[in-house]
Amino acid sequence: MKDPEVGVSLFRNHPRTWQAFRFCYPVISRRSRGLSLGINLNPDGACNFDCAYCSVDRRSPAVTKTVDEAILAEELATLLDQYASAALWSAAPFDRTPSALRRLNDIAFSGDGEPTSYAGFSRMVTMAAQELDRRGLADVKIVVITNATLFQRSAVRDTLVSLAARPSEIWAKLDAGTEAWYRMVDRTDVPFQRVLDNLRDLGRLRPLVIQALFCRIKGEKPSEFELDAWAGRLRDLRDAGARIERVQVYTTARATAEPWATALDEQELTAIAARAQALGLQAEVHGS
């Protein structure tokens, strides 16, 4: 990468809108290390988490409240065509993308809420896979970025398991070790034990990537007790048979829902990742 600052500015610029599109958007992703085509199945902003560090603006009224699957498919096809023709790299801000990042890494189901909560989640995953296969891009990953709260639903579980037959990753959230931190940061009524049980059960069926976002809360970083508890959860999952492909340790990079949720520094993230590495797990750090 010729200019690291250019890459950093692109990583921090993740609008979920693109031109006149309503559901699909391109981003240069720090965790994907390249181009990621996002699919937003929650344009109404509905989510069963209300994370203090979330970068989604839930205060402004949603422009689109329902998913039009036909339009979504057209938008994804257009983005894939723009990538194939290199037209995407002529449009701002992507015209500033370093050559090393001008690669399509994945189609990511992320957006403004929990993607697996959408009733047509399975259909949209199938559609995305077909669009890739039609273009000879079967090696491009499908990524599902999820808070792991709905894996107990058979339709969700079966879809995520079936994805293991092709290049894919499930980025499943676990950014707490204790119930208290989970309630304070993720701010949800979903029981913490459900998340842990879902990670265990799906991890027995296919590999998972654990995504762990840690930040300061009102100036205080996570305590050593909290981080030890988090590492203990990873150990318990591993020992129960869950396959953890790697752990992503990262922090806030954009404006947060609560201004008092602020970034940790690289050294602090590295120390957290070391806890996962001490368990024999691969862990990577993504700073702000």
CORNORRA-V564305 format. One record per residue. RES is the residue in one small letter. PHI is phi in degrees with one decimal (NA if undefined). NEAR is the number of other ideal C-beta (glycine too) atoms within 8 Angstrom. D_FIRST is the distance of its C-alpha to the first C-alpha in Angstrom with 2 decimals. Layout:
BEGIN
[[RES:PHI:NEAR:D_FIRST] [RES:PHI:NEAR:D_FIRST]]
END
This chain:
BEGIN
[[m:NA:8:0.00] [k:-70.5:5:3.80] [d:-126.2:7:5.74] [p:-57.5:6:6.20] [e:-65.7:6:9.52] [v:-63.0:12:8.83] [g:-61.2:12:7.66] [v:-62.6:8:10.70] [s:-64.5:10:12.94] [l:-68.8:13:12.45] [f:-62.3:11:13.24] [r:-85.1:9:16.26] [n:-108.1:9:17.45] [h:-122.7:9:19.35] [p:-66.4:7:22.46] [r:-93.0:9:24.65] [t:-129.2:6:25.77] [w:-148.4:8:24.54] [q:49.9:4:26.64] [a:-98.7:3:30.17] [f:-69.2:11:29.28] [r:-109.9:10:31.19] [f:-127.8:13:29.88] [c:-120.1:14:26.47] [y:-156.9:11:23.14] [p:-96.2:13:19.45] [v:-141.2:10:16.81] [i:-94.3:14:13.17] [s:-100.8:13:14.14] [r:-66.6:9:12.79] [r:-81.1:9:15.41] [s:-87.6:11:14.89] [r:57.1:7:11.10] [g:168.8:11:11.48] [l:-78.4:16:14.32] [s:-123.9:14:17.59] [l:-98.8:15:20.80] [g:-83.4:13:23.09] [i:-122.9:16:26.86] [n:-102.6:12:29.04] [l:-93.2:15:32.48] [n:-130.1:14:33.62] [p:-64.9:15:33.44] [d:-80.9:10:36.45] [g:78.2:10:34.45] [a:-70.2:7:36.94] [c:-151.6:13:35.85] [n:-87.4:10:37.95] [f:-114.6:12:35.68] [d:-133.8:10:35.34] [c:-60.9:9:32.54] [a:-61.5:14:32.43] [y:-95.0:12:28.63] [c:-61.8:11:28.40] [s:-98.2:9:26.29] [v:-81.5:10:28.70] [d:-83.4:4:31.07] [r:-95.2:8:34.46] [r:-84.3:3:36.50] [s:-88.0:5:36.11] [p:-64.8:3:38.19] [a:-68.8:9:36.48] [v:-75.1:5:36.36] [t:-120.8:8:36.70] [k:-109.5:5:38.76] [t:-130.0:6:39.14] [v:-94.4:9:37.02] [d:-98.4:8:37.93] [e:-65.5:10:36.78] [a:-66.4:6:37.30] [i:-67.8:9:35.12] [l:-57.3:15:32.43] [a:-62.6:10:32.47] [e:-64.7:8:32.30] [e:-64.3:12:29.29] [l:-63.6:15:27.38] [a:-60.1:9:28.45] [t:-63.9:10:27.29] [l:-63.5:14:23.78] [l:-64.1:13:23.61] [d:-66.6:9:24.96] [q:-65.5:10:22.48] [y:-66.9:12:19.61] [a:-62.3:7:21.52] [s:-87.3:6:22.18] [a:71.5:7:18.66] [a:-62.8:8:20.60] [l:-59.7:11:18.62] [w:-76.6:9:15.57] [s:-95.9:7:18.10] [a:-99.4:8:19.18] [a:-68.5:5:18.08] [p:-90.0:8:16.03] [f:-72.6:12:14.18] [d:-67.3:8:14.03] [r:-98.1:8:11.18] [t:-71.0:13:9.06] [p:-59.5:10:5.61] [s:-58.1:6:6.98] [a:-65.6:6:5.96] [l:-101.8:13:7.91] [r:-85.9:9:10.61] [r:-135.9:7:12.96] [l:-84.0:9:16.17] [n:-89.9:11:16.59] [d:-164.0:12:19.87] [i:-104.5:14:22.70] [a:-114.9:14:23.36] [f:-86.3:17:26.82] [s:-140.0:9:26.29] [g:85.1:12:27.33] [d:-100.3:12:29.90] [g:-166.5:13:32.05] [e:-84.5:12:32.80] [p:-63.9:15:32.14] [t:-72.9:12:34.70] [s:-78.9:12:37.39] [y:-73.7:10:37.42] [a:-61.2:3:40.43] [g:-96.1:9:38.64] [f:-54.0:15:35.67] [s:-61.4:10:36.68] [r:-60.9:8:37.18] [m:-71.6:14:33.76] [v:-64.8:13:32.09] [t:-61.6:8:34.19] [m:-60.6:12:33.30] [a:-62.1:13:29.52] [a:-63.6:10:30.01] [q:-65.7:8:32.19] [e:-63.6:13:29.73] [l:-66.3:13:27.08] [d:-62.7:9:29.71] [r:-60.9:6:31.08] [r:-101.2:8:27.80] [g:70.1:5:27.23] [l:-113.1:9:24.46] [a:-65.5:8:26.41] [d:-85.5:4:23.51] [v:-76.3:11:21.70] [k:-75.0:9:22.62] [i:-106.0:17:24.96] [v:-114.7:15:24.28] [v:-115.2:15:27.06] [i:-100.4:9:26.31] [t:-142.6:14:29.73] [n:-92.3:11:31.89] [a:67.0:12:34.03] [t:-89.4:13:37.25] [l:-121.7:11:38.50] [f:-65.9:13:38.07] [q:-72.5:9:41.84] [r:-76.5:8:42.38] [s:-59.7:5:43.06] [a:-64.5:8:41.31] [v:-68.9:13:38.05] [r:-59.1:13:38.35] [d:-63.4:9:39.23] [t:-65.8:11:36.30] [l:-67.2:14:33.78] [v:-68.5:10:35.51] [s:-64.3:7:35.62] [l:-64.0:13:31.86] [a:-63.6:10:31.60] [a:-76.1:4:32.75] [r:-134.2:8:29.39] [p:-57.5:7:25.72] [s:-163.2:10:25.83] [e:-143.4:11:25.28] [i:-107.6:14:27.46] [w:-93.2:12:25.73] [a:-107.9:13:28.89] [k:-73.8:13:29.31] [l:-150.3:14:30.92] [d:-121.2:10:30.18] [a:-150.7:12:33.64] [g:-110.6:11:36.00] [t:-116.6:9:39.13] [e:-59.4:7:40.96] [a:-64.4:6:41.00] [w:-68.2:11:37.23] [y:-57.0:12:36.84] [r:-67.1:10:39.44] [m:-74.2:8:38.05] [v:-96.9:14:34.39] [d:-84.2:12:34.61] [r:48.2:9:37.94] [t:-143.4:10:39.54] [d:-91.0:3:42.97] [v:-68.1:9:41.63] [p:-60.5:5:42.84] [f:-59.1:10:40.25] [q:-63.6:6:42.15] [r:-63.4:10:41.52] [v:-59.4:15:37.76] [l:-63.0:12:38.27] [d:-63.4:9:40.73] [n:-65.6:13:38.49] [l:-62.1:16:35.54] [r:-62.1:13:37.99] [d:-69.6:11:39.65] [l:-71.1:17:36.65] [g:-63.8:14:34.86] [r:-75.6:9:37.88] [l:-100.2:8:37.41] [r:-161.5:11:33.66] [p:-67.0:10:30.57] [l:-124.3:13:29.03] [v:-105.5:13:25.81] [i:-88.6:14:26.98] [q:-105.7:13:25.08] [a:-128.3:13:26.15] [l:-98.7:10:25.39] [f:-117.0:14:26.93] [c:-150.8:14:27.41] [r:-79.9:11:29.92] [i:-115.0:10:33.10] [k:53.1:5:34.89] [g:88.5:6:33.22] [e:-102.8:6:34.00] [k:-79.4:7:31.51] [p:-57.9:8:32.73] [s:-71.5:7:35.47] [e:-59.9:5:35.52] [f:-60.7:7:38.25] [e:-63.5:12:36.12] [l:-69.8:13:33.19] [d:-64.9:10:35.66] [a:-64.5:10:37.25] [w:-61.0:16:33.94] [a:-61.5:13:33.34] [g:-64.5:9:36.95] [r:-64.0:11:36.36] [l:-61.5:16:33.59] [r:-61.2:9:36.00] [d:-62.5:10:38.78] [l:-62.1:13:36.75] [r:-60.0:11:35.76] [d:-67.5:6:39.35] [a:-85.9:8:40.69] [g:101.5:7:38.84] [a:-73.9:12:35.80] [r:-91.4:9:32.82] [i:-104.7:14:29.73] [e:-67.9:8:26.67] [r:-168.2:10:24.45] [v:-120.6:14:24.39] [q:-100.7:13:21.72] [v:-107.2:13:22.30] [y:-146.9:14:20.83] [t:-143.6:12:22.09] [t:-66.4:12:22.44] [a:-127.3:9:19.52] [r:-135.2:7:21.64] [a:-58.2:3:25.25] [t:-109.0:13:27.73] [a:-58.8:11:31.22] [e:-114.7:7:32.71] [p:-63.0:5:31.50] [w:-85.7:9:32.62] [a:-96.2:13:30.05] [t:-125.5:9:27.18] [a:-72.3:10:24.09] [l:-85.8:11:24.26] [d:-93.7:7:22.00] [e:-60.2:7:19.66] [q:-64.3:6:22.53] [e:-66.2:10:24.95] [l:-65.0:16:22.83] [t:-62.6:9:22.36] [a:-66.8:8:26.13] [i:-67.5:15:26.79] [a:-60.2:13:24.64] [a:-61.9:9:26.62] [r:-65.9:13:29.72] [a:-68.9:14:28.54] [q:-63.5:10:27.41] [a:-65.0:7:30.88] [l:-88.0:10:32.31] [g:86.0:5:30.47] [l:-95.2:11:28.05] [q:-74.5:7:24.34] [a:-137.8:12:22.65] [e:-128.2:9:19.13] [v:-113.4:10:18.25] [h:-129.0:10:16.40] [g:-81.5:9:16.90] [s:-82.6:7:17.36]]
END
